[in-house]
């Protein structure tokens, strides 16, 4: 268990939007493992929408999140530093297929950082299955509009307050591990699953990166927890570490789905 005064209690909160590969089902098991690992710093190399980061119940003084996807890093920077202005940008936004299609076609490089963050959040809130690439308009036949600022506001305010003091990086995972590794640091890593390397965008993570990641983890001064799908290739690549199998039920569209076998790897 963590040593006294290493961490302080925090309330779990909801992430800002769905994200493909998010840990809605697995987060409880991962948070339990995080709490049982002594650490004085916490760092996530592939934060996504923070499906594990925001569900944690304790935090150390040093917290760092990272994602090579510039849209992710920009959204959290805006939520951390420009929350009031961001809410003004979102104030008149509605759930609309036409607006969704317009924003999908829009080049984010032509937008201000506030507009870019608003675009990204809007698309993630409305995209079917939280997809990052190949996005399509998702609907909920039993609910209201999926982009409702009245409901979203309290979620974003919680994130703004929780992000105080958190360092935001936008690095390749290799550089991130090198920069933040030290005794007492706990890394949580949630890379694309084996066989789904392209789901998060071109050139962000390759099949060869799994072996490179295994070698990098062997050299850490700190500790790590890694989540992946349960594949023979994964078990072989990470055979030098502790591997725990976990059964999860989920589907890309949410709700009930097939049972998927996943692994939590640690060292």
Secondary structure as GFF3:
##gff-version 3
##sequence-region A 1 267
A	DSSP	beta_strand	7	9	.	.	.	ID=ss1
A	DSSP	alpha_helix	27	35	.	.	.	ID=ss2
A	DSSP	beta_strand	41	44	.	.	.	ID=ss3
A	DSSP	three_ten_helix	53	55	.	.	.	ID=ss4
A	DSSP	beta_strand	58	60	.	.	.	ID=ss5
A	DSSP	beta_strand	62	66	.	.	.	ID=ss6
A	DSSP	alpha_helix	70	81	.	.	.	ID=ss7
A	DSSP	alpha_helix	83	90	.	.	.	ID=ss8
A	DSSP	alpha_helix	97	105	.	.	.	ID=ss9
A	DSSP	three_ten_helix	108	110	.	.	.	ID=ss10
A	DSSP	alpha_helix	113	126	.	.	.	ID=ss11
A	DSSP	three_ten_helix	128	130	.	.	.	ID=ss12
A	DSSP	alpha_helix	149	162	.	.	.	ID=ss13
A	DSSP	beta_strand	167	169	.	.	.	ID=ss14
A	DSSP	alpha_helix	173	180	.	.	.	ID=ss15
A	DSSP	beta_strand	185	189	.	.	.	ID=ss16
A	DSSP	three_ten_helix	197	200	.	.	.	ID=ss17
A	DSSP	alpha_helix	209	218	.	.	.	ID=ss18
A	DSSP	beta_strand	223	229	.	.	.	ID=ss19
A	DSSP	alpha_helix	232	237	.	.	.	ID=ss20
A	DSSP	beta_strand	242	249	.	.	.	ID=ss21
A	DSSP	beta_strand	259	266	.	.	.	ID=ss22
###
